[in-house]
Amino acid sequence: MSDESSGADGHESDSRSASKAKRQIGLIVAALIVLVFAVLIVAKAGSNATVATGVAGSPAQPAVPSGGPAESYADASVAYEKALASGKPIYLLFHSLNCAPCVEISAVADKVIPAYEGKVVFVNAIDGDPASQQLASKFQFQYIPQSFFIDSEGSVVDSFTGAMDESTMRAYLDKLKAQ
């Protein structure tokens, strides 16, 4: 009889141990899920911190831009008005500094634009900048990057949505320059 009672007690003990182990595994899984979400939140907050906000929620601009034309921080509205007054064709680029196609077209513009200096005026409009938003209200578009090719009279002769490679950008600028 002692064998039977110890067997029963052993079975209850095994059952309780298994149940306790399942609860511990469940708690560990729950803790891991919470940890993963915490890491994601911290990572997202960290990436947002790199685009700190300045006045009126506009993205802060680095103290020293890298110097390429597509990263110029000039007032886009003023630059556009000066470009119109120059009587030269204008390449107007609306983009941001953090979307992949925007970064891609910015790099292409930085390579191509210097070859057109004095022939085509480049106007850079960075998304989130109040002056760029004011300028954007004068044009019809939904997505960035958005390129506008404007003749010397101030009329839009062509536009392009998305990133473009060097040869495509040169073709658009050559066509614009020829008008």
MDAnalysis code that builds the backbone (N, CA, C; Angstrom):
import MDAnalysis as mda
import numpy as np

u = mda.Universe.empty(537, n_residues=179, atom_resindex=np.repeat(np.arange(179), 3), trajectory=True)
u.add_TopologyAttr("name", ["N", "CA", "C"] * 179)
u.add_TopologyAttr("resid", np.arange(1, 180))
u.add_TopologyAttr("resname", ["MET", "SER", "ASP", "GLU", "SER", "SER", "GLY", "ALA", "ASP", "GLY", "HIS", "GLU", "SER", "ASP", "SER", "ARG", "SER", "ALA", "SER", "LYS", "ALA", "LYS", "ARG", "GLN", "ILE", "GLY", "LEU", "ILE", "VAL", "ALA", "ALA", "LEU", "ILE", "VAL", "LEU", "VAL", "PHE", "ALA", "VAL", "LEU", "ILE", "VAL", "ALA", "LYS", "ALA", "GLY", "SER", "ASN", "ALA", "THR", "VAL", "ALA", "THR", "GLY", "VAL", "ALA", "GLY", "SER", "PRO", "ALA", "GLN", "PRO", "ALA", "VAL", "PRO", "SER", "GLY", "GLY", "PRO", "ALA", "GLU", "SER", "TYR", "ALA", "ASP", "ALA", "SER", "VAL", "ALA", "TYR", "GLU", "LYS", "ALA", "LEU", "ALA", "SER", "GLY", "LYS", "PRO", "ILE", "TYR", "LEU", "LEU", "PHE", "HIS", "SER", "LEU", "ASN", "CYS", "ALA", "PRO", "CYS", "VAL", "GLU", "ILE", "SER", "ALA", "VAL", "ALA", "ASP", "LYS", "VAL", "ILE", "PRO", "ALA", "TYR", "GLU", "GLY", "LYS", "VAL", "VAL", "PHE", "VAL", "ASN", "ALA", "ILE", "ASP", "GLY", "ASP", "PRO", "ALA", "SER", "GLN", "GLN", "LEU", "ALA", "SER", "LYS", "PHE", "GLN", "PHE", "GLN", "TYR", "ILE", "PRO", "GLN", "SER", "PHE", "PHE", "ILE", "ASP", "SER", "GLU", "GLY", "SER", "VAL", "VAL", "ASP", "SER", "PHE", "THR", "GLY", "ALA", "MET", "ASP", "GLU", "SER", "THR", "MET", "ARG", "ALA", "TYR", "LEU", "ASP", "LYS", "LEU", "LYS", "ALA", "GLN"])
u.atoms.positions = np.array([
    [0.812, -1.185, 0.000],
    [0.000, 0.000, 0.000],
    [0.864, 1.261, 0.000],
    [1.977, 1.167, 0.628],
    [2.862, 2.313, 0.648],
    [3.369, 2.627, -0.752],
    [3.515, 1.555, -1.596],
    [3.937, 1.800, -2.967],
    [2.888, 2.587, -3.740],
    [1.621, 2.218, -3.520],
    [0.548, 2.895, -4.238],
    [0.435, 4.348, -3.821],
    [0.519, 4.598, -2.505],
    [0.372, 5.972, -2.048],
    [1.552, 6.818, -2.487],
    [2.749, 6.243, -2.481],
    [3.888, 7.033, -2.944],
    [3.808, 7.270, -4.447],
    [3.251, 6.289, -5.174],
    [3.058, 6.463, -6.609],
    [2.072, 7.568, -6.883],
    [0.995, 7.639, -6.132],
    [-0.003, 8.667, -6.318],
    [0.590, 10.027, -5.965],
    [1.330, 10.046, -4.858],
    [1.949, 11.313, -4.467],
    [2.987, 11.737, -5.512],
    [3.706, 10.774, -6.058],
    [4.700, 11.076, -7.078],
    [4.049, 11.629, -8.336],
    [2.870, 11.078, -8.708],
    [2.151, 11.554, -9.887],
    [1.638, 12.976, -9.671],
    [1.108, 13.232, -8.470],
    [0.650, 14.598, -8.157],
    [1.827, 15.564, -8.159],
    [2.930, 15.113, -7.631],
    [4.118, 15.946, -7.581],
    [4.619, 16.242, -8.997],
    [4.621, 15.229, -9.885],
    [5.025, 15.436, -11.278],
    [4.081, 16.397, -11.973],
    [2.804, 16.253, -11.708],
    [1.794, 17.123, -12.310],
    [2.000, 18.573, -11.873],
    [2.255, 18.745, -10.577],
    [2.485, 20.106, -10.080],
    [3.776, 20.690, -10.649],
    [4.792, 19.872, -10.785],
    [6.066, 20.334, -11.346],
    [5.895, 20.740, -12.811],
    [5.153, 19.927, -13.557],
    [4.907, 20.244, -14.970],
    [4.099, 21.524, -15.094],
    [3.096, 21.679, -14.252],
    [2.257, 22.878, -14.276],
    [3.086, 24.110, -13.895],
    [3.947, 23.937, -12.906],
    [4.804, 25.045, -12.472],
    [5.784, 25.411, -13.607],
    [6.331, 24.420, -14.283],
    [7.262, 24.655, -15.385],
    [6.549, 25.375, -16.532],
    [5.315, 24.986, -16.837],
    [4.547, 25.635, -17.900],
    [4.299, 27.102, -17.560],
    [3.959, 27.368, -16.279],
    [3.739, 28.753, -15.849],
    [5.022, 29.564, -15.976],
    [6.141, 28.968, -15.590],
    [7.423, 29.668, -15.696],
    [7.781, 29.953, -17.156],
    [7.549, 28.996, -18.030],
    [7.811, 29.201, -19.446],
    [6.904, 30.303, -19.985],
    [5.639, 30.283, -19.594],
    [4.700, 31.327, -20.015],
    [5.159, 32.708, -19.558],
    [5.623, 32.794, -18.318],
    [6.109, 34.075, -17.801],
    [7.363, 34.526, -18.547],
    [8.234, 33.597, -18.869],
    [9.450, 33.942, -19.606],
    [9.089, 34.447, -20.997],
    [8.167, 33.759, -21.674],
    [7.731, 34.184, -23.007],
    [7.096, 35.573, -22.929],
    [6.235, 35.794, -21.937],
    [5.598, 37.106, -21.778],
    [6.646, 38.188, -21.527],
    [7.632, 37.885, -20.699],
    [8.693, 38.853, -20.415],
    [9.502, 39.164, -21.681],
    [9.766, 38.140, -22.489],
    [10.494, 38.360, -23.738],
    [9.694, 39.237, -24.698],
    [8.396, 39.017, -24.784],
    [7.547, 39.831, -25.652],
    [7.572, 41.286, -25.199],
    [7.440, 41.508, -23.905],
    [7.487, 42.868, -23.367],
    [8.848, 43.494, -23.657],
    [9.907, 42.712, -23.500],
    [11.257, 43.207, -23.766],
    [11.420, 43.597, -25.233],
    [10.911, 42.774, -26.142],
    [11.002, 43.087, -27.570],
    [10.267, 44.392, -27.869],
    [9.058, 44.555, -27.329],
    [8.322, 45.799, -27.555],
    [9.061, 46.995, -26.968],
    [9.660, 46.822, -25.803],
    [10.423, 47.921, -25.193],
    [11.607, 48.306, -26.077],
    [12.298, 47.325, -26.620],
    [13.431, 47.601, -27.503],
    [12.956, 48.329, -28.761],
    [11.836, 47.897, -29.330],
    [11.294, 48.560, -30.518],
    [10.924, 50.008, -30.227],
    [10.320, 50.254, -29.087],
    [9.934, 51.612, -28.719],
    [11.165, 52.484, -28.529],
    [12.169, 51.965, -27.852],
    [13.395, 52.721, -27.639],
    [14.096, 52.982, -28.974],
    [14.117, 51.979, -29.844],
    [14.751, 52.156, -31.155],
    [14.021, 53.215, -31.971],
    [12.695, 53.188, -31.944],
    [11.911, 54.181, -32.676],
    [12.157, 55.574, -32.095],
    [12.178, 55.679, -30.791],
    [12.434, 56.974, -30.154],
    [13.836, 57.460, -30.505],
    [14.783, 56.557, -30.576],
    [16.149, 56.926, -30.945],
    [16.235, 57.432, -32.367],
    [15.507, 56.781, -33.282],
    [15.556, 57.242, -34.675],
    [14.840, 58.564, -34.824],
    [13.798, 58.802, -34.050],
    [13.121, 60.093, -34.088],
    [13.986, 61.177, -33.469],
    [14.811, 60.806, -32.516],
    [15.677, 61.791, -31.873],
    [16.730, 62.304, -32.847],
    [17.105, 61.485, -33.836],
    [18.100, 61.944, -34.795],
    [17.523, 62.986, -35.729],
    [16.192, 63.046, -35.835],
    [15.538, 64.091, -36.612],
    [14.826, 64.976, -35.596],
    [15.618, 65.681, -34.797],
    [15.062, 66.530, -33.751],
    [14.223, 67.628, -34.369],
    [13.223, 68.080, -33.619],
    [12.376, 69.115, -34.191],
    [12.843, 70.485, -33.754],
    [12.667, 71.414, -34.670],
    [13.033, 72.786, -34.391],
    [11.769, 73.617, -34.289],
    [11.793, 74.822, -34.785],
    [10.678, 75.744, -34.705],
    [9.479, 75.202, -35.460],
    [8.327, 75.297, -34.879],
    [7.056, 74.911, -35.490],
    [7.072, 73.486, -36.033],
    [7.806, 72.581, -35.381],
    [7.804, 71.183, -35.764],
    [8.608, 70.851, -37.002],
    [9.363, 71.810, -37.530],
    [10.156, 71.508, -38.715],
    [11.410, 70.755, -38.288],
    [11.915, 69.865, -39.143],
    [13.108, 69.126, -38.756],
    [14.279, 70.064, -38.545],
    [15.040, 69.773, -37.504],
    [16.235, 70.571, -37.246],
    [17.235, 70.308, -38.356],
    [18.024, 71.287, -38.659],
    [19.001, 71.144, -39.718],
    [20.372, 70.993, -39.093],
    [21.202, 70.141, -39.662],
    [22.528, 69.985, -39.095],
    [23.297, 71.296, -39.159],
    [24.173, 71.496, -38.186],
    [24.932, 72.733, -38.123],
    [25.801, 72.911, -39.368],
    [26.355, 71.828, -39.887],
    [27.209, 71.915, -41.053],
    [26.703, 70.923, -42.100],
    [25.944, 71.401, -43.109],
    [25.491, 70.484, -44.137],
    [26.688, 69.950, -44.924],
    [26.503, 68.821, -45.587],
    [27.616, 68.197, -46.295],
    [28.063, 68.998, -47.505],
    [27.276, 69.974, -47.914],
    [27.740, 70.865, -48.952],
    [27.185, 70.614, -50.337],
    [26.550, 69.480, -50.586],
    [25.994, 69.223, -51.910],
    [24.788, 70.100, -52.170],
    [24.509, 70.400, -53.451],
    [23.382, 71.271, -53.772],
    [22.050, 70.753, -53.228],
    [21.879, 69.442, -53.184],
    [20.607, 68.880, -52.740],
    [20.441, 68.933, -51.226],
    [21.458, 69.388, -50.517],
    [21.340, 69.541, -49.070],
    [21.482, 70.998, -48.651],
    [21.301, 71.898, -49.589],
    [21.356, 73.329, -49.300],
    [20.153, 73.702, -48.443],
    [20.391, 74.527, -47.442],
    [19.304, 74.911, -46.532],
    [18.823, 76.338, -46.770],
    [19.016, 76.843, -47.977],
    [18.539, 78.189, -48.297],
    [17.013, 78.198, -48.264],
    [16.446, 79.348, -47.990],
    [14.985, 79.514, -47.986],
    [14.477, 79.205, -49.393],
    [13.691, 78.138, -49.528],
    [13.254, 77.668, -50.844],
    [12.390, 78.695, -51.579],
    [11.528, 79.398, -50.849],
    [10.669, 80.398, -51.498],
    [11.488, 81.553, -52.053],
    [12.444, 82.028, -51.276],
    [13.316, 83.117, -51.718],
    [14.181, 82.641, -52.888],
    [14.726, 81.441, -52.776],
    [15.559, 80.892, -53.851],
    [14.757, 80.757, -55.140],
    [13.503, 80.349, -55.024],
    [12.658, 80.202, -56.213],
    [12.389, 81.561, -56.861],
    [12.085, 82.564, -56.050],
    [11.836, 83.909, -56.592],
    [13.080, 84.463, -57.280],
    [14.254, 84.246, -56.692],
    [15.514, 84.683, -57.313],
    [15.745, 83.933, -58.617],
    [15.426, 82.633, -58.624],
    [15.597, 81.833, -59.837],
    [14.690, 82.342, -60.946],
    [13.443, 82.680, -60.614],
    [12.522, 83.233, -61.615],
    [13.062, 84.551, -62.170],
    [13.615, 85.376, -61.292],
    [14.138, 86.681, -61.707],
    [15.392, 86.550, -62.568],
    [16.076, 85.412, -62.467],
    [17.312, 85.226, -63.235],
    [17.059, 85.065, -64.732],
    [15.842, 84.672, -65.092],
    [15.526, 84.458, -66.506],
    [16.108, 83.166, -67.063],
    [16.585, 82.297, -66.178],
    [17.148, 81.012, -66.600],
    [16.160, 79.891, -66.270],
    [16.318, 78.742, -66.929],
    [15.475, 77.591, -66.575],
    [15.769, 77.158, -65.131],
    [14.792, 76.507, -64.533],
    [14.879, 76.137, -63.113],
    [14.617, 74.641, -62.952],
    [15.446, 74.009, -62.154],
    [15.180, 72.638, -61.712],
    [14.818, 72.746, -60.239],
    [13.561, 72.435, -59.911],
    [13.038, 72.528, -58.544],
    [12.836, 71.123, -58.011],
    [13.468, 70.816, -56.894],
    [13.391, 69.489, -56.296],
    [12.782, 69.570, -54.908],
    [11.628, 68.909, -54.734],
    [11.012, 68.740, -53.421],
    [11.407, 67.357, -52.921],
    [11.998, 67.287, -51.724],
    [12.443, 65.997, -51.178],
    [12.623, 66.116, -49.669],
    [12.886, 64.986, -49.038],
    [13.233, 64.997, -47.621],
    [14.655, 64.467, -47.481],
    [15.152, 64.488, -46.284],
    [16.516, 64.025, -46.055],
    [16.563, 62.599, -45.534],
    [15.369, 61.956, -45.432],
    [15.392, 60.629, -44.834],
    [14.626, 59.546, -45.581],
    [13.895, 59.836, -46.635],
    [13.255, 58.743, -47.380],
    [14.261, 58.211, -48.398],
    [14.264, 56.921, -48.632],
    [15.269, 56.296, -49.499],
    [15.306, 56.901, -50.906],
    [14.166, 57.052, -51.603],
    [14.237, 57.653, -52.938],
    [14.717, 59.112, -52.897],
    [14.387, 59.817, -51.811],
    [14.829, 61.212, -51.670],
    [16.337, 61.292, -51.503],
    [16.883, 60.417, -50.685],
    [18.327, 60.385, -50.476],
    [19.021, 60.019, -51.788],
    [18.408, 59.076, -52.528],
    [18.985, 58.655, -53.807],
    [19.018, 59.805, -54.821],
    [17.894, 60.511, -54.974],
    [17.875, 61.612, -55.951],
    [18.758, 62.769, -55.491],
    [18.872, 62.965, -54.199],
    [19.753, 64.012, -53.683],
    [21.200, 63.735, -54.071],
    [21.608, 62.473, -53.949],
    [22.982, 62.104, -54.323],
    [23.212, 62.317, -55.823],
    [22.214, 61.970, -56.631],
    [22.326, 62.168, -58.077],
    [22.394, 63.665, -58.389],
    [21.536, 64.444, -57.755],
    [21.542, 65.900, -57.980],
    [22.891, 66.499, -57.594],
    [23.456, 66.031, -56.498],
    [24.761, 66.545, -56.066],
    [25.846, 66.282, -57.106],
    [25.726, 65.176, -57.845],
    [26.702, 64.856, -58.894],
    [26.441, 65.637, -60.181],
    [25.166, 65.793, -60.537],
    [24.793, 66.328, -61.851],
    [24.715, 67.858, -61.874],
    [24.137, 68.461, -60.860],
    [23.849, 69.902, -60.846],
    [25.075, 70.772, -61.137],
    [26.251, 70.493, -60.587],
    [27.397, 71.373, -60.864],
    [27.712, 71.540, -62.361],
    [27.432, 70.538, -63.167],
    [27.700, 70.631, -64.606],
    [26.757, 71.611, -65.309],
    [25.669, 71.991, -64.651],
    [24.675, 72.891, -65.252],
    [24.700, 74.276, -64.618],
    [25.689, 74.511, -63.769],
    [25.801, 75.807, -63.101],
    [25.910, 76.921, -64.134],
    [25.109, 77.964, -63.953],
    [25.099, 79.087, -64.879],
    [24.131, 78.889, -66.037],
    [23.670, 77.660, -66.227],
    [22.743, 77.357, -67.331],
    [21.338, 77.043, -66.830],
    [21.273, 76.347, -65.684],
    [20.004, 75.985, -65.041],
    [20.147, 76.323, -63.564],
    [19.137, 76.966, -63.004],
    [19.172, 77.313, -61.582],
    [18.511, 76.180, -60.797],
    [19.211, 75.686, -59.796],
    [18.697, 74.610, -58.954],
    [18.060, 75.203, -57.704],
    [16.822, 74.794, -57.436],
    [16.143, 75.216, -56.204],
    [15.825, 73.961, -55.408],
    [16.279, 73.950, -54.186],
    [16.141, 72.819, -53.287],
    [15.059, 73.107, -52.253],
    [14.061, 72.243, -52.182],
    [12.978, 72.414, -51.212],
    [12.908, 71.165, -50.340],
    [13.339, 71.300, -49.093],
    [13.387, 70.170, -48.170],
    [12.078, 70.082, -47.400],
    [11.455, 68.902, -47.458],
    [10.179, 68.656, -46.802],
    [10.280, 68.970, -45.308],
    [9.261, 69.609, -44.789],
    [9.217, 69.944, -43.372],
    [9.664, 71.365, -43.088],
    [10.377, 71.962, -44.003],
    [10.818, 73.340, -43.853],
    [9.650, 74.259, -44.205],
    [9.304, 75.230, -43.352],
    [8.153, 76.098, -43.633],
    [8.223, 76.804, -44.987],
    [9.391, 77.278, -45.392],
    [9.518, 77.958, -46.691],
    [9.262, 76.980, -47.832],
    [9.725, 75.749, -47.669],
    [9.491, 74.730, -48.690],
    [8.008, 74.369, -48.764],
    [7.352, 74.308, -47.615],
    [5.913, 74.019, -47.594],
    [5.138, 75.137, -48.278],
    [5.549, 76.368, -48.051],
    [4.905, 77.512, -48.705],
    [5.087, 77.412, -50.218],
    [6.285, 77.077, -50.655],
    [6.549, 76.922, -52.083],
    [5.759, 75.744, -52.657],
    [5.679, 74.655, -51.921],
    [4.952, 73.457, -52.389],
    [3.483, 73.761, -52.650],
    [2.933, 74.707, -51.911],
    [1.515, 75.039, -52.098],
    [1.246, 75.645, -53.476],
    [2.286, 76.068, -54.171],
    [2.139, 76.656, -55.509],
    [2.172, 75.594, -56.613],
    [2.471, 74.351, -56.245],
    [2.610, 73.268, -57.217],
    [1.656, 72.132, -56.868],
    [1.268, 71.391, -57.883],
    [0.363, 70.258, -57.698],
    [1.174, 68.960, -57.691],
    [1.311, 68.326, -56.532],
    [1.946, 67.013, -56.458],
    [1.560, 66.347, -55.150],
    [1.707, 65.006, -55.134],
    [1.324, 64.237, -53.951],
    [2.496, 63.583, -53.245],
    [3.524, 63.207, -53.999],
    [4.599, 62.404, -53.430],
    [5.953, 63.073, -53.621],
    [6.877, 62.718, -52.715],
    [8.258, 63.165, -52.863],
    [9.134, 61.945, -53.020],
    [10.250, 62.047, -53.672],
    [10.777, 63.255, -54.286],
    [9.999, 63.637, -55.543],
    [9.888, 64.924, -55.734],
    [9.185, 65.464, -56.897],
    [10.072, 66.508, -57.551],
    [10.346, 66.308, -58.832],
    [11.169, 67.241, -59.601],
    [10.283, 68.024, -60.560],
    [10.528, 69.330, -60.630],
    [9.855, 70.186, -61.615],
    [10.924, 70.840, -62.476],
    [10.688, 70.819, -63.777],
    [11.589, 71.442, -64.734],
    [10.827, 72.633, -65.301],
    [11.323, 73.824, -65.019],
    [10.599, 75.073, -65.288],
    [11.403, 75.907, -66.283],
    [10.727, 76.371, -67.339],
    [11.446, 77.152, -68.353],
    [11.752, 78.560, -67.842],
    [12.466, 79.323, -68.643],
    [12.902, 80.660, -68.236],
    [11.736, 81.631, -68.078],
    [10.572, 81.268, -68.603],
    [9.361, 82.086, -68.455],
    [8.627, 81.782, -67.140],
    [9.027, 80.708, -66.456],
    [8.377, 80.334, -65.202],
    [7.289, 79.284, -65.359],
    [7.209, 78.663, -66.541],
    [6.195, 77.628, -66.777],
    [6.797, 76.237, -66.575],
    [6.042, 75.374, -65.909],
    [6.479, 73.993, -65.723],
    [6.385, 73.289, -67.075],
    [7.510, 72.787, -67.555],
    [7.518, 72.086, -68.843],
    [7.563, 70.579, -68.664],
    [7.979, 70.133, -67.481],
    [8.038, 68.708, -67.204],
    [8.119, 68.497, -65.700],
    [7.752, 67.281, -65.279],
    [7.906, 66.924, -63.873],
    [8.210, 65.432, -63.792],
    [8.745, 65.037, -62.667],
    [9.124, 63.640, -62.480],
    [8.937, 63.310, -61.010],
    [8.237, 62.200, -60.735],
    [8.038, 61.751, -59.365],
    [8.935, 60.556, -59.094],
    [9.684, 60.607, -58.012],
    [10.552, 59.502, -57.620],
    [12.015, 59.814, -57.880],
    [12.836, 58.821, -57.602],
    [14.273, 58.965, -57.829],
    [14.561, 58.756, -59.311],
    [15.644, 59.343, -59.768],
    [16.070, 59.117, -61.152],
    [17.581, 58.948, -61.170],
    [18.055, 58.249, -62.178],
    [19.496, 58.054, -62.289],
    [20.136, 59.259, -62.990],
    [21.453, 59.263, -63.039],
    [22.179, 60.409, -63.611],
    [21.806, 60.686, -65.055],
    [21.730, 59.633, -65.870],
    [21.449, 59.850, -67.297],
    [20.044, 60.414, -67.505],
    [19.090, 59.977, -66.704],
    [17.725, 60.508, -66.814],
    [17.689, 61.971, -66.401],
    [18.362, 62.297, -65.289],
    [18.385, 63.684, -64.836],
    [19.063, 64.568, -65.879],
    [20.166, 64.108, -66.436],
    [20.862, 64.890, -67.462],
    [19.974, 65.102, -68.685],
    [19.218, 64.069, -69.064],
    [18.324, 64.185, -70.223],
    [17.258, 65.251, -69.968],
    [16.662, 65.249, -68.788],
    [15.661, 66.267, -68.442],
    [16.288, 67.657, -68.444],
    [17.475, 67.781, -67.851],
    [18.132, 69.092, -67.767],
    [18.602, 69.573, -69.129],
    [19.079, 68.662, -69.973],
    [19.482, 69.052, -71.329],
    [18.277, 69.548, -72.129],
    [17.166, 68.854, -71.996],
    [15.936, 69.257, -72.684],
    [15.482, 70.636, -72.191],
    [15.556, 70.831, -70.859],
    [15.166, 72.115, -70.270],
    [16.088, 73.231, -70.751],
    [17.376, 72.980, -70.749],
    [18.382, 73.970, -71.152],
    [18.196, 74.376, -72.610],
    [17.747, 73.438, -73.448],
    [17.583, 73.689, -74.887],
    [16.368, 74.577, -75.182],
    [15.464, 74.708, -74.259],
    [14.241, 75.502, -74.513],
    [14.477, 76.976, -74.419],
])
